[in-house]
Amino acid sequence: MGKSIEKRGQSYSETEINATETILKQYSEAILSSEKIDIRQKGRRREAADLVKIFCKHACYNLGFSLTRVGHFLSREHATVRHACIQYDNLYLKDQVFSKKARFFIDRFYTIDGQIDHEPNKKNLTSLINKASEKTRGDWLQMIMETEIIKQTKVEYEQI
């Protein structure tokens, strides 16, 4: 039976930590080989900070790793990782260059994992919906319901 390691009040098996480290290392190496930026190095350059945001968002939300675990890998605090994830959401919606880079790397991360992101639009829409007020959601729904494709689909459903 493998050793159990106590880190910041959490107990992890040595195998679990090694697997996580391996996955995160593959992601950071993919970024390093593509952008020539080591995200584990501290700094304030915009290019590096954007890549850290993409890395943190994927590791925490798409893979389900804890903020603490991702922060430990990057030699940063969990609050820094959480802030990076929040900033990712803000930038993804507002900055086209950032969102293009994010899609590129998240697709690459899925390729490393041998997976395909089957529902990227659903995830993005769900994220938008969760951030919007009920009034904004109502406005969006009304706008969507008035589009021609929805009107055609609605008619088809009514005929069935």
C-alpha positions in Angstrom: 0.0 0.0 0.0 1.3 3.5 -0.9 2.2 6.2 1.5 -0.2 8.8 2.5 1.0 12.4 2.3 -0.5 15.2 4.4 -0.5 18.6 2.7 -2.3 21.6 4.1 -4.7 19.5 6.1 -5.6 17.2 3.1 -4.4 13.6 2.9 -3.3 12.4 -0.6 -1.8 9.1 -1.7 1.6 9.3 -3.3 0.2 7.8 -6.5 -2.5 10.5 -6.7 0.0 13.3 -6.2 2.4 11.8 -8.9 -0.5 11.5 -11.4 -1.6 15.0 -10.8 1.9 16.4 -11.1 2.5 14.4 -14.3 -0.7 15.8 -15.9 0.0 19.4 -14.9 3.7 19.1 -16.0 2.5 17.9 -19.5 0.3 21.0 -19.7 3.1 23.4 -18.6 5.5 21.8 -21.0 3.0 22.2 -23.9 2.8 25.9 -23.1 6.6 26.1 -22.8 7.2 24.4 -26.1 4.6 26.6 -27.9 5.1 30.0 -26.3 8.6 29.7 -24.7 7.1 30.8 -21.4 7.5 28.9 -18.2 4.3 29.4 -16.2 5.9 28.1 -13.0 8.2 31.2 -13.0 6.8 34.2 -11.1 6.4 37.4 -13.1 4.0 40.0 -14.2 4.3 39.9 -18.0 0.9 39.9 -19.7 1.7 36.9 -21.9 2.7 34.7 -19.0 -0.2 35.9 -16.8 -2.7 35.0 -19.6 -1.2 31.6 -19.9 -1.4 31.0 -16.2 -5.1 32.0 -16.3 -5.8 29.4 -19.1 -3.8 26.7 -17.2 -5.6 27.3 -13.9 -9.1 27.5 -15.4 -8.6 24.2 -17.3 -6.9 22.4 -14.4 -9.6 23.5 -11.8 -12.8 23.5 -13.8 -12.3 21.1 -16.6 -10.2 18.5 -14.6 -11.6 19.2 -11.2 -8.2 19.7 -9.4 -8.4 21.8 -6.3 -7.2 25.4 -6.2 -4.6 24.3 -3.6 -3.2 21.5 -5.7 -2.9 23.7 -8.8 -1.4 26.5 -6.7 1.1 24.1 -5.2 2.2 23.0 -8.7 2.7 26.6 -9.8 4.3 27.6 -6.4 1.4 30.0 -5.8 -1.4 30.3 -3.2 -4.9 28.9 -3.8 -6.2 32.5 -3.8 -4.0 33.4 -6.7 -5.3 30.4 -8.7 -8.9 31.4 -7.9 -8.2 35.0 -9.0 -6.7 33.6 -12.2 -9.9 31.6 -12.9 -12.1 34.6 -12.3 -9.9 36.8 -14.6 -10.1 34.1 -17.2 -13.9 34.4 -17.3 -13.7 38.1 -17.7 -11.0 38.1 -20.4 -12.6 35.2 -22.3 -15.8 37.2 -22.9 -14.1 40.6 -23.7 -10.7 39.9 -25.3 -10.8 38.1 -28.7 -7.1 37.5 -28.7 -7.2 35.9 -25.3 -10.3 33.7 -26.1 -8.5 32.5 -29.3 -5.4 31.6 -27.3 -7.6 29.9 -24.6 -9.4 27.8 -27.1 -6.1 26.8 -28.7 -4.5 25.7 -25.4 -7.6 24.0 -23.9 -8.0 22.0 -27.1 -4.3 21.1 -26.8 -4.8 20.0 -23.2 -7.7 17.8 -24.2 -5.5 16.3 -26.9 -2.8 15.6 -24.3 -5.5 13.8 -22.2 -6.7 11.9 -25.2 -10.1 13.6 -24.9 -12.3 15.8 -27.1 -14.2 18.7 -25.6 -17.6 17.6 -27.0 -19.6 20.5 -25.6 -17.6 23.7 -25.6 -20.5 25.9 -26.5 -22.7 24.4 -23.8 -20.0 25.1 -21.2 -19.6 28.7 -22.4 -23.3 29.3 -22.5 -23.8 27.8 -19.0 -21.0 30.0 -17.7 -22.6 33.1 -19.1 -26.0 32.1 -17.8 -24.6 31.6 -14.3 -23.1 35.1 -14.2 -26.1 36.9 -15.6 -29.0 38.4 -13.6 -32.5 36.9 -14.0 -33.5 40.0 -16.0 -30.6 39.6 -18.4 -31.5 35.9 -18.8 -35.0 36.9 -19.6 -33.8 39.4 -22.2 -31.5 36.8 -23.8 -34.3 34.3 -23.9 -36.7 36.7 -25.6 -34.0 37.6 -28.1 -33.3 34.0 -28.8 -36.9 33.0 -29.2 -37.3 35.8 -31.8 -34.6 34.4 -34.1 -35.7 32.7 -37.3 -34.1 29.3 -36.6 -35.9 29.1 -33.2 -39.2 30.1 -34.9 -38.8 27.3 -37.5 -37.8 24.8 -34.9 -40.8 25.8 -32.7 -43.2 25.3 -35.7 -41.7 21.8 -36.3 -42.2 20.9 -32.7 -45.8 22.1 -32.8 -46.5 19.9 -35.8 -45.3 16.7 -34.1 
